């Protein structure tokens, strides 16, 4: 327990770092932004550090499902995180697209404190003041944004995987309503997708790394190729109750669906009476610069209307760190089939999470914020393309929309994606990977242009280090 006391003594130091605008620590990392030749490298905490000792003392008590580097994050503010060693990191991961309004936003913190003193939980045996308010405004903002034209009702859960579990159940229930024999039960998803880790969501995630240890998967799931239109006639059949797809695949490599593919999915689902589910857990809530990704102008086909879903799932940014998920359903094709007792949750819809989310969706729906996302995206994409020109053998493609962007590394460097992540972290910036050799960038939507420029310089330093290794 000695390490607990040591760590607790160090926590206030991180707080002081946040308030010290020009601390030596910050100047050290700021100096790393002036160019690759001036990079300051601070390796991860060593084996004899307080951080590693702190981790090792607790490791025996944790189920070892995660592989993590040594830094222990103890404080966040805006677009920065601080670790136990008082090192500051520019965070371009946003908790995997969760902290869209940044870390420790003061307005959100105030709401959490107020609600914690009012009511945290009373269960779904009773109504509360916030679950209905959140659901109503989520539907209203969705319609006003030009997304999901038939959105009517919302089921509130605790996470993205739970939102997708609800979507799968609702699709199955709708299929049974249309064919009481139960034959209409198949769910279609696509390669490189990621829909969650629970058994239903996992069954819709065709990745052997995730599925094999827990096989067999649930029956009735079929997998297709993303953006392949000709396959749909045989893939989506009269037995299909639902098709689930990400307009932009996050974990799979920041792959963007073509407007024609989404439109073809919509048409085929209508032909066979299947429910179309858009998983916007990572790409939704203004991350593309539109409230929902599927309503982004780039998803409008050359002719006809853009595809809209029967079910839309969201989470991540919905709570900015407070666990919450939501499943929006169409009033024309789904809502009438879901009855009392068909689904439920103990914590989902609790007043704390719903009050926080109610505040967040209004801020994320701001046209000013969405316009700034587009502007920052242009800055970041331009910087990525400059790096691609400078390192043509390292970067093969820039993908994504808004502030969900991916840099696909070329063949020889694809296996070195984790090395680039480490090199960036050692230079004071956090990024993550996706798919096969893709670097993923999902920063807070509130990040500044100057912070993005700093990030680009730090990424160049990481590229330089790995390319010379």
KEVEXKOL-269415 format. One record per residue (C-alpha): residue number from 0; residue in three letters; y, z, x. Coordinates in pm, whole numbers, padded with zeros to 5 digits. Example, Ala and Ser with C-alpha at 12.3 -4.5 7.8 and 13.67 -1.06 7.14 Angstrom:
% KEVEXKOL-269415
    nr   rest       py       pz       px
     0    ALA   -00450    00780    01230
     1    SER   -00106    00714    01367
% end
This chain:
% KEVEXKOL-269415
    nr   rest       py       pz       px
     0    UNK    00000    00000    00000
     1    UNK    00228    00015    00300
     2    UNK    00306   -00351    00263
     3    UNK    00427   -00292   -00094
     4    UNK    00686   -00048    00037
     5    UNK    00787   -00287    00316
     6    UNK    00820   -00575    00073
     7    UNK    01017   -00370   -00178
     8    UNK    01264   -00279    00094
     9    UNK    01306   -00648    00171
    10    UNK    01371   -00761   -00187
    11    UNK    01733   -00642   -00199
    12    UNK    01799   -00845    00115
    13    UNK    01722   -01164   -00074
    14    UNK    01965   -01058   -00345
    15    UNK    02239   -01008   -00087
    16    UNK    02165   -01354    00053
    17    UNK    02234   -01504   -00288
    18    UNK    02576   -01344   -00315
    19    UNK    02674   -01414    00045
    20    UNK    02830   -01757    00020
    21    UNK    02853   -01807    00394
    22    UNK    02574   -01589    00530
    23    UNK    02427   -01680    00872
    24    UNK    02105   -01771    00691
    25    UNK    02280   -02026    00471
    26    UNK    02472   -02168    00765
    27    UNK    02138   -02211    00945
    28    UNK    02002   -02428    00664
    29    UNK    02330   -02606    00609
    30    UNK    02323   -02706    00974
    31    UNK    01996   -02882    00909
    32    UNK    02170   -03131    00681
    33    UNK    02390   -03293    00941
    34    UNK    02125   -03535    01065
    35    UNK    01767   -03565    01182
    36    UNK    01863   -03495    01542
    37    UNK    02012   -03156    01443
    38    UNK    01724   -03038    01224
    39    UNK    01645   -02667    01235
    40    UNK    01274   -02602    01196
    41    UNK    01148   -02270    01064
    42    UNK    00768   -02268    01034
    43    UNK    00596   -02089    00750
    44    UNK    00546   -01714    00803
    45    UNK    00303   -01649    01088
    46    UNK   -00023   -01455    01072
    47    UNK    00148   -01135    01192
    48    UNK    00436   -01158    00942
    49    UNK    00511   -00920    00657
    50    UNK    00456   -01207    00412
    51    UNK    00103   -01285    00528
    52    UNK    00012   -00918    00541
    53    UNK    00146   -00879    00187
    54    UNK   -00064   -01176    00066
    55    UNK   -00380   -01067    00248
    56    UNK   -00367   -00719    00098
    57    UNK   -00379   -00865   -00252
    58    UNK   -00600   -01171   -00200
    59    UNK   -00928   -00985   -00273
    60    UNK   -00800   -00906   -00623
    61    UNK   -00702   -01263   -00718
    62    UNK   -00940   -01530   -00845
    63    UNK   -00894   -01793   -00571
    64    UNK   -00795   -02087   -00790
    65    UNK   -00480   -02177   -00595
    66    UNK   -00416   -02303   -00243
    67    UNK   -00068   -02193   -00142
    68    UNK    00143   -02182    00175
    69    UNK    00250   -01843    00312
    70    UNK    00609   -01803    00182
    71    UNK    00644   -01549   -00100
    72    UNK    00929   -01638   -00333
    73    UNK    01130   -01335   -00438
    74    UNK    01462   -01467   -00567
    75    UNK    01604   -01776   -00733
    76    UNK    01957   -01890   -00809
    77    UNK    02051   -02234   -00938
    78    UNK    01872   -02492   -00726
    79    UNK    01765   -02249   -00453
    80    UNK    01477   -02010   -00390
    81    UNK    01456   -01734   -00129
    82    UNK    01137   -01598    00022
    83    UNK    01042   -01254    00149
    84    UNK    01157   -01352    00499
    85    UNK    01505   -01422    00356
    86    UNK    01474   -01797    00404
    87    UNK    01650   -02023    00158
    88    UNK    01496   -02340    00013
    89    UNK    01657   -02623   -00179
    90    UNK    01413   -02654   -00469
    91    UNK    01338   -03010   -00577
    92    UNK    01028   -02900   -00769
    93    UNK    01198   -02685   -01038
    94    UNK    00872   -02497   -01087
    95    UNK    00701   -02833   -01155
    96    UNK    00972   -02967   -01389
    97    UNK    01012   -02631   -01565
    98    UNK    01347   -02492   -01447
    99    UNK    01557   -02783   -01569
   100    UNK    01861   -02555   -01601
   101    UNK    01795   -02400   -01262
   102    UNK    01674   -02057   -01156
   103    UNK    01812   -01739   -01313
   104    UNK    02061   -01915   -01537
   105    UNK    02306   -01641   -01646
   106    UNK    02318   -01747   -02012
   107    UNK    01940   -01748   -02038
   108    UNK    01919   -01413   -01858
   109    UNK    02165   -01263   -02108
   110    UNK    01962   -01391   -02403
   111    UNK    01639   -01253   -02259
   112    UNK    01799   -00912   -02205
   113    UNK    01944   -00901   -02557
   114    UNK    01621   -01008   -02725
   115    UNK    01413   -00769   -02514
   116    UNK    01612   -00487   -02669
   117    UNK    01577   -00631   -03020
   118    UNK    01223   -00764   -03081
   119    UNK    00964   -00914   -02849
   120    UNK    00662   -00952   -03072
   121    UNK    00547   -00883   -03426
   122    UNK    00270   -01151   -03456
   123    UNK    00237   -01446   -03690
   124    UNK    00141   -01211   -03971
   125    UNK    00515   -01206   -04040
   126    UNK    00816   -01437   -04018
   127    UNK    01070   -01389   -03742
   128    UNK    01426   -01508   -03711
   129    UNK    01377   -01755   -03428
   130    UNK    01057   -01958   -03470
   131    UNK    01197   -02138   -03774
   132    UNK    01537   -02189   -03615
   133    UNK    01379   -02343   -03306
   134    UNK    01149   -02568   -03509
   135    UNK    01429   -02690   -03737
   136    UNK    01664   -02771   -03451
   137    UNK    01391   -02932   -03243
   138    UNK    01320   -03172   -03530
   139    UNK    01691   -03232   -03593
   140    UNK    01772   -03299   -03227
   141    UNK    01468   -03525   -03195
   142    UNK    01576   -03740   -03488
   143    UNK    01940   -03747   -03377
   144    UNK    01833   -03855   -03027
   145    UNK    01651   -04161   -03158
   146    UNK    01309   -04020   -03070
   147    UNK    00997   -03978   -03289
   148    UNK    01144   -04121   -03608
   149    UNK    00899   -03945   -03842
   150    UNK    00910   -03600   -03677
   151    UNK    00881   -03337   -03950
   152    UNK    00711   -03015   -03845
   153    UNK    00641   -02810   -03531
   154    UNK    00362   -02581   -03412
   155    UNK    00480   -02338   -03142
   156    UNK    00234   -02229   -02872
   157    UNK    00252   -02078   -02523
   158    UNK    00201   -02367   -02279
   159    UNK    00158   -02739   -02232
   160    UNK   -00219   -02732   -02238
   161    UNK   -00205   -02536   -02567
   162    UNK    00035   -02792   -02711
   163    UNK   -00215   -03065   -02624
   164    UNK   -00507   -02863   -02763
   165    UNK   -00318   -02843   -03092
   166    UNK   -00249   -03217   -03078
   167    UNK   -00619   -03295   -03026
   168    UNK   -00720   -03064   -03311
   169    UNK   -00459   -03214   -03543
   170    UNK   -00579   -03566   -03455
   171    UNK   -00938   -03465   -03528
   172    UNK   -00837   -03306   -03858
   173    UNK   -00646   -03620   -03956
   174    UNK   -00948   -03832   -03862
   175    UNK   -01172   -03622   -04084
   176    UNK   -00923   -03647   -04369
   177    UNK   -00938   -04025   -04339
   178    UNK   -01317   -04032   -04298
   179    UNK   -01492   -03718   -04426
   180    UNK   -01818   -03827   -04260
   181    UNK   -01684   -03711   -03924
   182    UNK   -01742   -04050   -03760
   183    UNK   -01371   -04085   -03690
   184    UNK   -01356   -03824   -03412
   185    UNK   -01311   -04007   -03079
   186    UNK   -01007   -03937   -02861
   187    UNK   -00883   -04195   -02609
   188    UNK   -00689   -04109   -02292
   189    UNK   -00617   -04292   -01968
   190    UNK   -00702   -04283   -01600
   191    UNK   -00462   -04082   -01380
   192    UNK   -00347   -03880   -01679
   193    UNK   -00317   -03503   -01683
   194    UNK   -00319   -03314   -02011
   195    UNK   -00421   -02961   -01914
   196    UNK   -00703   -02733   -01797
   197    UNK   -00853   -02593   -02117
   198    UNK   -01169   -02768   -02228
   199    UNK   -01015   -02999   -02487
   200    UNK   -00718   -03095   -02271
   201    UNK   -00946   -03118   -01967
   202    UNK   -01180   -03352   -02154
   203    UNK   -00878   -03581   -02198
   204    UNK   -00801   -03566   -01824
   205    UNK   -01041   -03812   -01654
   206    UNK   -01024   -03677   -01301
   207    UNK   -01360   -03589   -01142
   208    UNK   -01192   -03323   -00926
   209    UNK   -01094   -03132   -01238
   210    UNK   -01383   -03220   -01469
   211    UNK   -01702   -03215   -01259
   212    UNK   -01722   -02839   -01191
   213    UNK   -01701   -02773   -01565
   214    UNK   -01906   -03062   -01701
   215    UNK   -02028   -03163   -01945
   216    UNK   -01696   -03229   -02111
   217    UNK   -01651   -03209   -02487
   218    UNK   -01811   -03505   -02663
   219    UNK   -01607   -03784   -02816
   220    UNK   -01361   -03863   -02535
   221    UNK   -01313   -04216   -02398
   222    UNK   -01102   -04332   -02104
   223    UNK   -00905   -04650   -02053
   224    UNK   -00685   -04805   -01787
   225    UNK   -00314   -04726   -01802
   226    UNK   -00096   -05028   -01889
   227    UNK   -00399   -05251   -01964
   228    UNK   -00336   -05413   -02302
   229    UNK   -00640   -05645   -02341
   230    UNK   -00882   -05349   -02327
   231    UNK   -00737   -05186   -02638
   232    UNK   -00936   -05388   -02890
   233    UNK   -01264   -05243   -02763
   234    UNK   -01129   -04907   -02645
   235    UNK   -00954   -04801   -02967
   236    UNK   -01188   -04851   -03262
   237    UNK   -01253   -04736   -03617
   238    UNK   -01413   -04426   -03464
   239    UNK   -01090   -04332   -03286
   240    UNK   -00900   -04042   -03441
   241    UNK   -00637   -04013   -03168
   242    UNK   -00494   -04169   -02853
   243    UNK   -00307   -03945   -02608
   244    UNK   -00082   -04093   -02340
   245    UNK    00203   -03990   -02111
   246    UNK    00498   -04235   -02123
   247    UNK    00543   -04134   -01758
   248    UNK    00240   -03987   -01583
   249    UNK    00354   -03688   -01379
   250    UNK    00053   -03545   -01198
   251    UNK   -00109   -03889   -01175
   252    UNK    00160   -04033   -00948
   253    UNK    00480   -04080   -01153
   254    UNK    00340   -04396   -01313
   255    UNK    00556   -04546   -01587
   256    UNK    00407   -04706   -01897
   257    UNK    00533   -05053   -01982
   258    UNK    00711   -05087   -02317
   259    UNK    00457   -05352   -02412
   260    UNK    00164   -05116   -02344
   261    UNK    00310   -04841   -02563
   262    UNK    00389   -05093   -02837
   263    UNK    00035   -05232   -02819
   264    UNK   -00103   -04878   -02847
   265    UNK    00114   -04816   -03153
   266    UNK   -00003   -05138   -03315
   267    UNK   -00371   -05075   -03242
   268    UNK   -00354   -04716   -03369
   269    UNK   -00200   -04844   -03693
   270    UNK   -00476   -05104   -03727
   271    UNK   -00759   -04851   -03705
   272    UNK   -00584   -04550   -03858
   273    UNK   -00566   -04344   -03538
   274    UNK   -00301   -04089   -03445
   275    UNK   -00082   -04176   -03143
   276    UNK    00004   -03874   -02927
   277    UNK    00277   -03883   -02664
   278    UNK    00241   -03610   -02401
   279    UNK    00598   -03550   -02283
   280    UNK    00531   -03208   -02135
   281    UNK    00666   -03315   -01795
   282    UNK    00879   -03621   -01870
   283    UNK    01053   -03506   -02189
   284    UNK    01356   -03291   -02272
   285    UNK    01617   -03505   -02095
   286    UNK    01436   -03537   -01764
   287    UNK    01471   -03916   -01792
   288    UNK    01831   -03891   -01914
   289    UNK    01719   -03931   -02277
   290    UNK    01612   -03634   -02488
   291    UNK    01261   -03781   -02506
   292    UNK    01124   -04025   -02251
   293    UNK    00990   -04265   -02515
   294    UNK    01344   -04313   -02649
   295    UNK    01481   -04404   -02305
   296    UNK    01633   -04756   -02320
   297    UNK    01384   -04881   -02059
   298    UNK    01100   -04827   -02310
   299    UNK    01247   -05073   -02558
   300    UNK    01033   -05391   -02555
   301    UNK    01186   -05737   -02532
   302    UNK    01113   -05789   -02901
   303    UNK    01042   -05542   -03178
   304    UNK    01090   -05168   -03192
   305    UNK    01004   -04915   -02926
   306    UNK    00680   -04725   -02988
   307    UNK    00709   -04383   -03149
   308    UNK    00428   -04126   -03174
   309    UNK    00263   -03945   -03463
   310    UNK    00240   -03632   -03247
   311    UNK    00465   -03531   -02959
   312    UNK    00386   -03246   -02718
   313    UNK    00629   -03054   -02499
   314    UNK    00643   -02738   -02287
   315    UNK    00769   -02681   -01929
   316    UNK    01149   -02725   -01962
   317    UNK    01135   -02591   -02318
   318    UNK    01140   -02234   -02185
   319    UNK    01295   -02281   -01837
   320    UNK    01029   -02037   -01710
   321    UNK    00951   -01845   -02029
   322    UNK    00602   -01955   -02145
   323    UNK    00626   -02174   -02454
   324    UNK    00490   -02505   -02581
   325    UNK    00544   -02711   -02894
   326    UNK    00357   -02978   -03089
   327    UNK    00572   -03196   -03316
   328    UNK    00394   -03381   -03597
   329    UNK    00483   -03673   -03820
   330    UNK    00553   -03607   -04185
   331    UNK    00397   -03941   -04280
   332    UNK    00066   -03939   -04095
   333    UNK   -00024   -03586   -03982
   334    UNK    00160   -03299   -04148
   335    UNK   -00013   -03319   -04487
   336    UNK   -00355   -03285   -04324
   337    UNK   -00285   -02950   -04153
   338    UNK   -00349   -02649   -04375
   339    UNK   -00324   -02270   -04343
   340    UNK   -00589   -02140   -04104
   341    UNK   -00641   -02472   -03923
   342    UNK   -00483   -02338   -03604
   343    UNK   -00323   -02022   -03475
   344    UNK   -00203   -01818   -03179
   345    UNK   -00127   -01453   -03108
   346    UNK    00180   -01496   -02888
   347    UNK    00299   -01843   -02988
   348    UNK    00626   -01837   -03181
   349    UNK    00730   -01494   -03057
   350    UNK    01104   -01427   -03100
   351    UNK    01180   -01394   -02728
   352    UNK    01039   -01733   -02627
   353    UNK    01175   -01904   -02937
   354    UNK    01526   -01765   -02899
   355    UNK    01535   -01877   -02536
   356    UNK    01402   -02224   -02624
   357    UNK    01650   -02256   -02911
   358    UNK    01933   -02206   -02662
   359    UNK    01778   -02440   -02405
   360    UNK    01718   -02743   -02629
   361    UNK    02083   -02752   -02733
   362    UNK    02193   -02750   -02370
   363    UNK    01939   -03015   -02272
   364    UNK    02048   -03235   -02564
   365    UNK    02403   -03247   -02427
   366    UNK    02520   -03608   -02376
   367    UNK    02718   -03493   -02072
   368    UNK    02406   -03348   -01910
   369    UNK    02203   -03658   -01992
   370    UNK    02472   -03885   -01846
   371    UNK    02473   -03673   -01529
   372    UNK    02094   -03710   -01502
   373    UNK    02133   -04088   -01499
   374    UNK    02406   -04070   -01235
   375    UNK    02204   -03836   -01014
   376    UNK    01899   -04057   -01058
   377    UNK    02092   -04357   -00932
   378    UNK    02205   -04159   -00629
   379    UNK    01853   -04040   -00552
   380    UNK    01690   -04381   -00606
   381    UNK    01950   -04544   -00384
   382    UNK    01877   -04289   -00113
   383    UNK    01503   -04345   -00151
   384    UNK    01545   -04720   -00114
   385    UNK    01751   -04668    00200
   386    UNK    01468   -04456    00340
   387    UNK    01221   -04726    00237
   388    UNK    01420   -04980    00439
   389    UNK    01435   -04745    00738
   390    UNK    01065   -04654    00716
   391    UNK    00900   -04967    00569
   392    UNK    00560   -04866    00701
   393    UNK    00586   -04524    00539
   394    UNK    00719   -04586    00185
   395    UNK    00571   -04860   -00031
   396    UNK    00728   -04799   -00373
   397    UNK    00987   -04596   -00564
   398    UNK    00877   -04508   -00920
   399    UNK    00999   -04313   -01222
   400    UNK    01303   -04264   -01443
   401    UNK    01590   -04018   -01440
   402    UNK    01495   -03712   -01239
   403    UNK    01119   -03758   -01251
   404    UNK    01076   -03979   -00946
   405    UNK    00797   -04063   -00706
   406    UNK    00785   -04207   -00356
   407    UNK    00451   -04376   -00300
   408    UNK    00350   -04355    00063
   409    UNK    00194   -04657    00233
   410    UNK   -00177   -04669    00316
   411    UNK   -00174   -04508    00660
   412    UNK    00069   -04237    00552
   413    UNK   -00072   -04161    00206
   414    UNK   -00315   -03903    00352
   415    UNK   -00016   -03738    00524
   416    UNK    00168   -03654    00201
   417    UNK    00095   -03282    00242
   418    UNK    00226   -03298    00600
   419    UNK    00556   -03434    00471
   420    UNK    00571   -03157    00209
   421    UNK    00517   -02900    00486
   422    UNK    00772   -03063    00717
   423    UNK    01030   -03058    00437
   424    UNK    00958   -02693    00359
   425    UNK    00997   -02601    00726
   426    UNK    01340   -02763    00707
   427    UNK    01443   -02572    00395
   428    UNK    01344   -02798    00105
   429    UNK    01063   -02782   -00152
   430    UNK    00892   -03097   -00282
   431    UNK    00545   -03164   -00426
   432    UNK    00286   -03438   -00439
   433    UNK    00134   -03636   -00725
   434    UNK   -00158   -03875   -00751
   435    UNK   -00281   -04038   -00432
   436    UNK   -00019   -04008   -00158
   437    UNK    00287   -03988   -00382
   438    UNK    00578   -03751   -00321
   439    UNK    00715   -03618   -00651
   440    UNK    01077   -03516   -00712
   441    UNK    01155   -03317   -01028
   442    UNK    01464   -03109   -00938
   443    UNK    01667   -02901   -01182
   444    UNK    01876   -03133   -01399
   445    UNK    02176   -02923   -01297
   446    UNK    02142   -03013   -00929
   447    UNK    02464   -03144   -00773
   448    UNK    02523   -03473   -00596
   449    UNK    02589   -03286   -00272
   450    UNK    02261   -03100   -00302
   451    UNK    02079   -03429   -00356
   452    UNK    02246   -03576   -00048
   453    UNK    02131   -03270    00146
   454    UNK    01782   -03325    00011
   455    UNK    01780   -03689    00121
   456    UNK    01883   -03591    00474
   457    UNK    01614   -03324    00486
   458    UNK    01355   -03574    00361
   459    UNK    01460   -03812    00638
   460    UNK    01403   -03534    00890
   461    UNK    01056   -03475    00746
   462    UNK    00977   -03847    00761
   463    UNK    01095   -03863    01119
   464    UNK    00878   -03568    01219
   465    UNK    00560   -03697    01052
   466    UNK    00605   -04058    01158
   467    UNK    00628   -03951    01522
   468    UNK    00335   -03707    01505
% end
